[in-house]
């Protein structure tokens, strides 16, 4: 059986400034606890325009128009720079403006929970008609819109969640049940956002990689939301819902949950399904989280910075049968943080990085690129959380010195030679290892790298079920073409020996025993 | 389907080899052994005559000369200067033109040392000397333990299934014996040779050197180098090394070239024997044997044994420090603090323990964090700030 390959990736961002104010938990918490705070007053003045968001260098990297390494050419803070003639459409994705996304939210809603007013509907239908990936069928689902009074009624008397555009209410999401709190308007909104941003990522994956969507047999969704009702709070199935939107008529799917480590878990599962011959084409997909918008907003506003956590993230990756071309997924060299591993960074990095390398007889320096938690340091450093990719690379380098793979002098340059600056938005599972997959594929196909390692980690204590941390990692390698494989279990020496025996036997007959 | 094709291919190859053997009288590929011919105290001619003697001794290998033009029947890669000669040798080894090379005055990297082979006068028995040139470590005992492993590798590659090992009674030999015995009991089997002397023991005396008691004699490299010279030139008075197989191949963990060493005083018979020694190593798959044995030794905890030989004062000091600070009683930790440099994380944890705050280190999706109970979170951040660890409450994933 040969390895599965990574055949393509799609990455999207959704500019969501109004959602920062109304859906980010930092802001919601502030409204509840300190409604007159300076922060809330200043916040609207720190929101970036769509054009600025498109031209923001890390965002151009995210959608594939720039390589991660190119960020080194910009002096930090990156938000003071704009990429010239930045395109909202990327090599492997796009940056969608909020209004189009709200229209798309209605298009993916099959329970008539999303209500948009007539004026907004007309405007946004016109915009989406120009969008290269929006089909007539999808746009038709947006319908004609409702009267604003009806929308106001839903919000004021029926606990609907208001949808804002440019600080004005343009619609709402109704609750899906009178009494079930798991189907309240807020949760429906969050889940519809996850569904829509996941679907948009999937659509970009298909379109930008020339894939036949009917060839997809299985979808694994790996965001951090839960959809269900009071009797089954996390029943699912985002994967199937997304597959339906994008027209993957031959696919079913399921949701994989593991906090931020979920995408890496999902990739390994997808690779295992393909390598084991269960399916030939599996898509791993996840949309974004409105809750995380503006998470570090207070620090950013305090430092007179714009709000940088103003985008939802999404990605989709296709894992397929070995085609002799695309990079292979080494399912035999998986790193995993186990129950017995321990929580210290040394233990975590050893289990995720050096253990699988040892299994494969590889040195730390045999991996050309490590994609760890690729959070954008422009966001995290002003918030006091440091540079997350750099911290990871430091620990890997330190272990490398301990093992003798690196000289002490090489520690300072390890991040430059084997790592990358971070670029992904702090959307939890979104930056965890997977943002590099699209770039990696290109680098492999252009013979720039031979081996990359993708590492995902999660902080499970947040759910109060376990104190454990978690993580898994996998290695991608250049495909050396579909070579004829050595049959398992037999070597040339054994064949020689058997033939020798047979010839002796033959000879003994001739010699009359 | 593809499996059948691959098996068919294998069987086809084997029958082709058999047919070749029937037609040529030679089974298997000839090893190609290089010989550099510059640098000898006895002149280029001595080395070339060594090649001719080797060719006469046996036809299992082919000799390729690397050096000045000559009128022999050997293929010669022409080089007229020593440094260029060694560079050429390395290139030919890398691109597979030659399988191994015999040379002199070649520097190996640290960790690679040569295993020589001599005739012992007692009964004319051959003995491997581990090691004769090169440095396996700057620490004497560690280097002798590593030398022993290299001796075993070469002996096994040359066909001795379970080579007997003796440690020469030099400074440090008892520690070497202990370390090797530990390796043996951890699962890397070593066949310890008893001394010929009546009081036995696996530490060898001078008598055992002359009697060739063990298959592999372990000593430090400088001593091994002396024995090599004495064994090869005691009949000629020292100037001309006339006996033995030379200083042997350089063996190191991850070192994948097969280079055998001669001395500038090596005579024609030693050159010839060294070429045969090289061919035997190639036939015996020295590279595979070396990798296998190094992996086995590693699996038997070799690294840890070597580390414990080198007394770490740092480690001792660390242990002392840790003993002073014990953790306060365990608490549920759900508050996380980020912003601390990853290399200082454990120190930050210890600093909080000293202040009576229970803490754990962790690494989740937002980088390295110190975890404390929610109730003590703000106090912990304050303490860490005062202790000059930059600290901030971390974002929930």
Interface residues (C-beta under 8 A of the other chain):
Chain A: X224 X259 X260 X261 X295 X296 X343 X344 X345 X348 X349 X373 X375 X380 X383 X384 X385 X386 X388 X391 X392 X394 X395 X398 X426 X428 X429 X431 X432 X456 X457 X458 X459 X461 X462 X464 X467 X469 X484 X485 X486 X487 X488 X490 X492 X495 X496 X499
Chain B: X2 X3 X5 X6 X7 X9 X10 X11 X13 X14 X15 X17 X18 X332 X333 X334 X336 X338 X339 X340 X341 X342 X343 X345 X346 X360 X361 X362 X363 X364 X365 X366 X367 X368 X369 X371 X390 X391 X392 X394 X395 X396 X397
